[in-house]
Amino acid sequence: MTGDGADAETRPVELDDRRDVIITGIGGQGIQLCAKVLALAAADDGRHVMLSSYFGGEMRGGRTEATVVTRDEPIVGIPPIVPRLNAAIVLHPEFLADARPRLTDDPLVVTDAWAWPEDDDERGRIVRVPARELAAELGAPVAAGLVLVGAFAALTNCASPETLAGAVSQLVPAHRVAALQADLAALDAGREFVSEAVHT
């Protein structure tokens, strides 16, 4: 982050080619929705995508994760449960111990600012996004995951803002339709945070 706000607004985002991502958190945070949004948006942009999910039987608080593999060419030779991934989106630290062994030694990590250990910034590229705060400002605390999806997509160019918005509009469950505009704004907030603040 630069000390000059004007300079921060004009500097381009350093794109990252680490797109094979595990999304981890706890039940109730919308992990599976976030994964589906990212996968559908990437596919709508003409990319090849593989999505897999894991979640326990608990409605809230249990382990839940998903992986999204995105390629510009057909995906071959990768098992459904991907053993090694080069990126992570972290909404909650509760089950990091399960996710971290599956990361490469130099991953891209897009994390809610509080959710990644403070003493572990040397492994890969750690991008801390105040997702909870940004979502709360929009009046949609449950949209923190979409803030991180917007940030991840901006960093990796795995999906465009237009296809992300289309995917959210298509996939948001009926009981959350009233919050659709806030969900779309959450995507924008993540993208804008990366565009204005992240240049490392």
C-alpha positions in Angstrom: 0.0 0.0 0.0 1.3 3.4 -0.9 1.2 6.5 1.3 -0.1 8.6 -1.6 -3.8 7.9 -2.1 -3.9 9.4 -5.6 -0.9 7.2 -6.7 -2.6 4.1 -5.2 -5.7 4.7 -7.4 -3.7 4.9 -10.6 -1.3 2.0 -10.1 -2.3 -1.2 -11.9 -3.0 -4.4 -10.0 -0.2 -6.9 -10.2 -2.0 -9.9 -11.8 -1.3 -13.3 -10.4 -1.4 -16.6 -12.3 -2.2 -18.7 -9.2 -5.8 -19.7 -9.8 -6.2 -23.2 -8.4 -7.9 -22.2 -5.2 -9.3 -23.8 -2.1 -12.0 -21.7 -0.3 -12.2 -22.5 3.4 -14.3 -21.4 6.3 -17.2 -22.6 8.5 -20.8 -23.5 7.7 -23.0 -20.4 7.3 -20.5 -18.2 5.6 -21.5 -19.0 2.1 -18.4 -21.0 1.1 -20.3 -23.1 -1.4 -22.0 -20.2 -3.0 -18.7 -18.3 -3.4 -17.2 -21.3 -5.1 -20.1 -21.7 -7.5 -20.1 -18.0 -8.3 -16.4 -18.1 -9.1 -16.7 -21.3 -11.2 -19.7 -20.2 -13.1 -18.2 -16.8 -13.9 -14.9 -18.3 -15.1 -16.8 -20.7 -17.3 -19.0 -17.9 -18.7 -15.7 -16.1 -19.6 -14.8 -19.2 -21.7 -12.4 -20.8 -19.3 -12.2 -24.5 -18.3 -13.3 -25.0 -14.8 -13.4 -27.9 -12.3 -15.4 -27.4 -9.0 -15.4 -29.8 -6.0 -16.9 -29.3 -2.6 -16.8 -30.7 0.9 -19.1 -29.9 3.8 -20.2 -31.6 7.0 -23.8 -32.2 8.1 -23.9 -29.2 10.4 -26.0 -26.2 9.2 -23.6 -23.7 10.8 -20.1 -23.8 12.3 -18.9 -27.0 10.8 -16.1 -27.6 8.3 -16.9 -26.5 4.7 -14.5 -26.0 1.8 -14.5 -26.0 -2.0 -11.9 -26.0 -4.7 -12.1 -24.3 -8.0 -9.5 -25.1 -10.7 -9.4 -22.6 -13.6 -7.5 -23.1 -16.9 -7.4 -21.4 -20.3 -6.9 -24.9 -21.8 -8.8 -28.2 -21.1 -8.2 -29.6 -17.6 -6.7 -33.1 -17.8 -5.0 -35.4 -15.3 -6.3 -33.7 -12.2 -8.3 -35.8 -9.7 -11.6 -34.5 -8.4 -10.0 -34.0 -4.9 -7.1 -31.8 -6.0 -4.1 -32.7 -3.8 -2.1 -29.5 -4.3 -3.5 -26.0 -4.9 -1.6 -22.7 -5.4 -4.2 -20.3 -3.9 -6.6 -20.0 -1.0 -9.5 -17.8 -0.1 -9.9 -17.8 3.7 -13.0 -16.7 5.5 -12.3 -18.3 8.9 -9.3 -19.9 10.5 -11.1 -22.8 12.2 -10.2 -25.4 9.6 -7.0 -24.0 8.2 -5.2 -27.0 9.6 -7.0 -29.1 7.0 -6.5 -26.7 4.1 -2.9 -25.6 4.5 -1.2 -29.0 3.8 -2.9 -28.9 0.4 -1.3 -25.5 -0.5 1.9 -25.2 -2.5 5.0 -23.7 -0.8 4.4 -20.3 -2.5 0.6 -19.8 -2.6 -1.6 -16.7 -3.2 -3.7 -16.3 -0.1 -6.7 -13.9 -0.2 -8.0 -13.7 3.3 -10.3 -11.8 5.6 -7.8 -9.6 7.3 -8.3 -11.3 10.7 -8.4 -14.9 9.5 -4.8 -15.6 8.6 -2.2 -15.9 11.3 -0.3 -12.7 11.9 3.0 -14.5 12.1 2.7 -16.3 8.7 3.1 -13.6 6.1 6.3 -15.0 4.6 4.8 -18.0 2.9 3.7 -16.9 -0.5 1.7 -13.8 -1.3 -0.7 -12.9 1.5 -3.4 -10.4 0.6 -5.4 -9.3 3.7 -8.8 -7.8 2.9 -11.1 -6.3 5.6 -14.0 -8.4 4.2 -16.2 -8.4 7.3 -15.9 -4.7 7.7 -16.6 -4.0 4.0 -19.6 -6.3 4.0 -21.0 -4.8 7.2 -20.7 -1.3 5.7 -22.9 -2.5 2.8 -25.5 -3.9 5.3 -24.8 -7.5 4.3 -22.4 -9.1 6.8 -22.9 -12.5 5.2 -21.5 -11.2 1.9 -17.9 -11.1 3.2 -17.1 -14.1 1.1 -18.2 -12.3 -2.0 -15.9 -9.5 -1.1 -13.0 -12.0 -1.1 -14.2 -13.5 -4.4 -14.2 -10.1 -6.0 -10.7 -9.4 -4.7 -9.4 -12.8 -5.9 -10.9 -12.4 -9.3 -9.3 -9.0 -9.7 -5.9 -10.3 -8.6 -6.0 -13.4 -10.9 -8.2 -12.2 -13.8 -9.9 -15.6 -13.6 -13.3 -14.0 -14.1 -14.5 -10.6 -15.2 -16.7 -8.3 -13.1 -19.5 -8.8 -15.6 -19.6 -12.6 -15.4 -19.2 -12.5 -11.6 -22.2 -10.2 -11.3 -24.2 -12.5 -13.7 -23.2 -15.5 -11.6 -24.3 -13.9 -8.4 -27.6 -12.9 -9.9 -28.2 -16.4 -11.2 -27.1 -18.3 -8.0 -28.2 -16.2 -5.1 -30.8 -18.3 -3.2 -34.3 -17.1 -3.0 -34.2 -16.2 0.7 -31.4 -13.7 -0.1 -32.8 -12.1 -3.2 -33.6 -8.9 -1.2 -29.9 -8.6 -0.6 -28.9 -9.0 -4.2 -27.7 -5.5 -4.7 -25.6 -5.7 -1.6 -24.1 -9.0 -2.8 -23.2 -7.3 -6.1 -21.7 -4.3 -4.2 -19.6 -6.8 -2.2 -18.0 -8.1 -5.4 -17.2 -4.5 -6.3 -15.8 -3.7 -2.9 -13.3 -6.5 -3.0 -12.2 -5.6 -6.5 -11.9 -1.9 -5.6 -9.9 -2.7 -2.4 -7.4 -4.7 -4.5 -7.2 -2.0 -7.2 -6.6 0.8 -4.7 -4.6 -0.8 -2.0 -2.7 -3.9 -3.1 0.5 -3.5 -5.1 2.7 -6.2 -3.7 
